[in-house]
Amino acid sequence: MRDELLKKGNLAREAMYKMATVTTEVKDRALSEISKALVENADKIIEANKLDIENAKANGVRQTMIDRLTLTRDRILSIAKGVDEVCALSDPIGSVKSMWKRPNGLLIGTKVVPMGVIAIIYEARPNVTVDAAALCLKTSNVCILRGGSDAINSNKAIMEIMQNAAYSQGIPEGALNLVEDTSREASVELMKMSGYIDMLIPRGGKGLIKSVVENATVPVVETAAGNCHVYVDNEYDMDLATKVILNAKVQRPSVCNAAESLLIHKDIAEEFVPVIFDALIKNNVEIRADEVSKNIWGKDNISVATEEDYYTEYNDYIISVKVVSDINEAIAHINKYNTKHSEAIITTNYNHSQQFLNEVDAAAVYVNASTRFTDGFEFGFGAEIGISTQKMHARGPMGLDALTSVKYIVYGNGQVRE
């Protein structure tokens, strides 16, 4: 295990210096070839993915998580389109962001450079293998990817296809790496590879994030779980609220930007609770409600929410509900229980919308729109390498700029410091 990681680490460091000299033309040619190869080899990917799905079912993985794992031809086409979107973006590497002149005549500027070697540890999302590799390649970074055991066959097939496509176009070998050992020990060892890895990005649930925080000795960008909320204000459009909540909860409940909790203003609870509960139940959503909303509903087909429910990212057809006295209580509740990911307010009151935007602490805050849009592709980044919920370096969907650093370039004509 350690030998495999050290071998990949050494290959990655060697490739890192070569990647710094690869032109935009070569990178874009490689990305186009990757997109094309993914589509042409869709059947091969789907066959490998079937093995992962069979294993997941045999291991009792719940259906919503199997949905995250599943690759169809349409999903592969969408993934390939994401690579094309990355290819079409401007290459940030080498650009000079600013330049200024000092009184002594020195010209000082900041130039955008790659981060270096980026490691990503993620769970059952084989599309991440493509998104991460594409973004790293475009920014002249080298990647070491470690997916979960649930998607190992899919990831191996995808990585082989990408490596063949990229290396055929002049990308140095060692720029794209997959750790095939999916044991926890290999994951922890990767977190400690100081001297090989410049930045580590974990993508997964609380268990993975906790392990990284406790074990990593390399710089980490946290991409925490998504305990996302929708708050329905006392001034609202009922049809709009229903549409947004259903999309945020039901459209794809297994992902991190799906809504997990619903807050409803007390003044509209009598009117709105029956409407939204009926709509959620018809969409097979299990409701865990506070006593107020449960009494308004008046039926036995929902359960009472616990304190733990309000902290939980379900990744499933489950939602917690609470009636709040006003927008201030809603904001306080969100800031207490959320994971700083994505939060939404449904309101027709401009002042309330601005208060929510200003006071809610999250990477993305929405007014009258679904939390499901917190995504690199939807934000116009082509893809994302993760959604950062911290405030240092990067926050929110991480596109190209989040994978770069700067160096100072200084021009002189003989200046010396006295």
Secondary structure, DSSP 8 states (H G I E B T S, - for coil): -HHHHHHHHHHHHHHHHHHTT--HHHHHHHHHHHHHHHHHTHHHHHHHHHHHHHHHHHTT--HHHHHHH---HHHHHHHHHHHHHHHHS---TT-EEEEEE-TTS-EEEEEEEE--EEEEEE-S-THHHHHHHHHHHHTT-EEEEE--GGGHHHHHHHHHHHHHHHHTTT--TTSEEE----SHHHHHHHHT-TTT-SEEEEES-HHHHHHHHHH--S-B--B----EEEEE-SS--HHHHHHHHHHHHHSSTTSTTSEEEEEEEHHHHHHHHHHHHHHHHHTT-EEEE-HHHHHHH--SSSEE--HHHHH----SSEEEEEEESSHHHHHHHHHHH--SSEEEEE-S-HHHHHHHHHH--SSEEEESS-GGG-STTTTTSSS-S-EE-SSSS--EE--SGGGEEEEEEEE-SS----
